[in-house]
């Protein structure tokens, strides 16, 4: 499967274009928040890549600390270093809810008589549309059960993964999001040397005590997710980075 990214046919989207498409997107990071992001979810990016990442976060109004958007450095087919900005399904949902036009989402998986997965499907309801936006995702085009010698979620949860692809595609189409793809869509498109699509966090000076910024970020993220737990004493920078990454991937508790 060739995507526009793979063929180099992607139209360049300016910040003005993205603001026009996402007029309610408002996200500005403080210097402390930027440092926390650079130490954790963006720890493997170069300085220019970090700038590109923050540019997209601001343009789309998505927060990487809440696992709504991520940046994955990888090598293309020619060995050139490049960057993939990926929006999580929950990130597309954030954009949908923020618009005030989101009216519901239905999704599922179609199988044959033998239980073999054929495709995932999704319907997104928009208050301005008379009909829902419908999208199918062919399982054979996206299935990526192993990467870098490791089993992926496509191996253990194939139905969940193909459904997420369909949901992301439908949400992107319904709410005019261009120039970015969902992580699940790109698993078969990029090669991350020996790693899965979301790299583990490895930071410089990881054995030193956690910074004040990291601890504040953990507390803020726990509060946002509704997690009422004590933070372990004596965390190192590495351990704090892993805690931030783990909490960022958790769903917020209801009520």
C-alpha positions in Angstrom: 0.0 0.0 0.0 1.3 3.4 -0.9 0.2 6.5 1.0 0.7 10.1 -0.2 3.6 10.3 2.4 5.3 7.3 0.8 5.1 8.7 -2.7 6.1 12.2 -1.8 2.9 13.7 -3.1 1.7 15.3 0.2 0.7 18.9 -0.2 2.6 21.2 2.1 0.2 22.5 4.8 1.1 25.8 6.4 0.2 26.9 9.9 -2.3 29.3 8.4 -3.9 26.4 6.5 -4.1 24.3 9.6 -5.5 27.1 11.7 -8.2 27.7 9.0 -9.1 24.0 9.1 -9.0 23.9 12.9 -10.1 27.4 14.1 -10.7 26.3 17.7 -7.2 24.8 18.1 -5.5 26.6 20.9 -2.5 25.0 22.6 0.6 26.9 23.8 3.2 25.2 25.9 5.1 27.0 28.7 8.9 26.7 28.7 8.6 24.2 31.6 6.1 22.1 29.6 8.4 22.2 26.5 11.4 20.9 28.6 9.3 18.1 30.1 8.1 17.0 26.6 11.7 17.2 25.2 12.9 15.0 28.2 10.2 12.4 27.6 8.1 11.8 24.6 10.4 13.8 22.3 13.7 12.7 23.7 14.8 11.0 20.5 14.2 14.0 18.2 16.8 16.3 16.8 16.4 20.1 17.5 14.8 20.8 14.1 12.5 17.8 14.5 11.4 19.1 17.9 10.4 22.4 16.3 8.4 20.6 13.6 6.7 18.5 16.4 5.7 21.6 18.4 4.5 23.3 15.3 2.1 20.4 14.6 1.0 20.2 18.2 0.1 23.9 18.2 -1.6 23.8 14.8 -3.8 20.9 15.7 -4.3 21.8 19.3 -3.1 18.4 20.6 -1.1 17.5 23.7 1.6 14.8 23.4 1.6 14.4 27.2 -2.0 13.2 27.0 -1.0 10.7 24.2 -3.0 12.6 21.6 -0.1 13.1 19.2 3.5 11.7 18.8 6.5 12.1 16.6 8.4 9.0 15.3 11.9 9.4 13.8 12.7 6.7 11.2 14.7 5.8 8.1 13.0 5.7 4.7 13.6 3.1 2.0 16.8 5.0 1.0 18.2 5.1 4.5 17.4 8.8 4.9 16.4 10.0 8.4 12.9 11.5 8.5 10.0 12.1 10.8 6.4 10.9 11.0 3.9 13.0 12.9 1.2 10.7 14.1 -2.1 11.5 15.7 -3.7 8.9 18.0 -7.3 8.0 17.6 -8.1 9.8 20.8 -6.4 12.9 19.3 -8.8 12.8 16.3 -11.6 12.5 18.8 -10.3 15.5 20.7 -10.5 17.5 17.5 -14.0 16.2 16.8 -15.4 17.1 20.2 -13.7 20.5 20.2 -15.5 21.4 17.0 -18.9 21.2 18.6 -20.1 19.3 15.6 -19.4 15.7 16.6 -22.6 13.7 16.9 -21.4 10.1 17.4 -19.1 7.3 16.2 -19.9 3.7 15.3 -17.3 1.1 14.3 -16.8 -2.6 13.9 -15.0 -5.4 12.1 -16.2 -7.5 9.1 -15.1 -11.1 9.0 -15.7 -14.0 6.6 -17.5 -17.2 7.5 -14.3 -18.7 8.9 -13.7 -15.7 11.2 -10.9 -14.3 9.1 -10.7 -10.5 9.4 -11.6 -8.7 6.1 -11.8 -5.0 7.1 -12.6 -2.5 9.8 -15.3 0.0 9.3 -16.4 3.3 11.0 -19.2 5.8 10.7 -18.7 9.3 12.0 -21.8 11.5 12.6 -21.4 15.2 12.0 -24.1 17.7 12.9 -23.8 19.5 9.6 -24.0 16.4 7.4 -27.2 14.6 6.5 -25.3 11.3 6.2 -22.5 9.9 8.3 -19.0 9.7 7.0 -18.3 6.0 6.3 -14.8 4.5 6.0 -13.5 1.0 5.5 -9.9 -0.2 6.1 -8.7 -3.4 4.4 -7.1 -5.6 7.0 -4.5 -7.0 4.6 -3.2 -3.5 3.8 -2.5 -2.5 7.4 -1.8 -5.8 9.3 1.7 -5.6 10.9 2.0 -8.5 13.4 5.8 -8.1 13.9 8.3 -5.3 13.7 11.9 -5.2 14.7 11.7 -8.9 15.8 8.9 -8.1 18.3 5.3 -8.9 18.3 3.0 -5.9 17.9 -0.5 -5.2 19.0 -1.6 -6.2 15.5 -0.6 -9.7 16.6 -2.5 -9.7 19.9 -5.4 -7.4 19.2 -5.9 -7.3 15.4 -9.6 -6.4 15.5 -9.0 -3.4 17.9 -6.2 -2.2 15.6 -8.0 -2.3 12.3 -11.0 -0.7 13.9 -8.8 2.2 15.1 -7.5 2.7 11.6 -11.0 2.9 10.2 -12.1 5.3 13.0 -9.1 7.5 12.5 -9.6 7.7 8.8 -13.3 8.6 9.2 -12.7 11.2 11.9 -9.9 12.8 9.8 -12.2 13.0 6.8 -15.2 14.3 8.7 -13.3 17.1 10.5 -10.9 18.2 7.8 -7.6 17.1 9.3 -4.9 16.8 6.7 -1.2 16.0 6.5 -1.1 13.6 9.4 -1.9 9.9 9.9 -2.8 7.6 12.8 0.0 5.5 14.3 -1.9 2.3 13.4 -2.0 3.4 9.7 1.8 3.9 9.6 2.9 0.6 11.2 3.4 -1.0 7.8 4.9 2.1 6.2 7.8 3.0 8.3 10.9 1.2 9.6 12.0 2.1 13.0 15.4 0.5 13.6 14.8 -2.3 16.1 11.9 -0.5 17.7 8.1 -0.3 17.6 6.2 2.7 16.4 6.2 4.3 19.9 9.9 4.2 21.0 10.9 3.5 24.6 12.0 6.6 26.4 15.8 6.8 27.0 17.1 10.1 28.3 20.5 11.6 29.0 21.4 11.4 32.7 18.6 8.9 33.4 20.2 7.7 36.6 20.1 11.2 38.2 17.2 12.3 40.4 14.0 13.3 38.7 13.7 17.0 37.9 11.1 19.2 39.5 9.5 19.7 36.1 9.1 15.9 35.7 7.4 15.6 39.1 5.1 18.5 38.4 4.2 17.0 35.0 3.5 13.6 36.6 1.2 15.2 39.1 -0.6 17.3 36.5 -1.1 14.4 34.2 -2.4 12.2 37.1 -4.8 14.9 38.0 -6.0 15.2 34.4 -6.5 11.4 34.2 -8.3 11.2 37.5 -5.5 9.0 39.1 -5.5 9.2 42.9 -2.1 7.6 43.8 1.0 8.6 45.6 4.1 9.3 43.5 7.0 6.9 44.4 9.8 8.7 46.3 13.3 8.8 44.9 12.4 8.5 41.2 15.3 8.9 38.7 14.9 10.9 35.5 14.6 7.7 33.6 11.9 6.3 35.9 10.0 9.5 35.8 10.1 9.5 32.0 8.7 6.0 31.9 6.0 6.9 34.4 5.0 9.9 32.3 4.9 7.7 29.2 2.8 5.1 31.0 0.3 7.6 32.4 0.0 9.3 29.1 -1.2 6.1 27.5 -3.8 5.4 30.1 -7.4 6.4 29.7 -8.9 9.0 32.0 -11.0 7.6 34.8 -14.7 8.4 34.6 -16.5 10.3 37.3 
